[in-house]
């Protein structure tokens, strides 16, 4: 639901929904859901203009999801994080993140 709101241009509502989802995920101790909620929260924050908090949540979500998913399932996470780094003026981090994406991407079509 958070992503739906974000794609419809309502970053503040998306942030609230992602925050609620993160709280529930932690309450029920469901790390897959927690990782997704962190990613959604990070994107909502980033779009709402709180880029630094967004990056922190995107990084936290990616770190958690790396322990649960194949690297080819993380391509969207790397893209989101690279955009956040660019928004924050962290070009070197964005390039490193895109390089990681490009190393992983060919395996996603195998």
HUZILIN-V611772 format. One record per helix or strand of 3 or more residues. SS is the DSSP state (helix for helix, strand for strand). FROM is the first residue (numbers start at 0). LEN is the number of residues. Records with the same first field share a line. If there is no record, write none. Layout:
SS = FROM-LEN, FROM-LEN
//
This chain:
helix = 1-6, 10-17, 30-18, 50-16, 70-17, 90-19
//
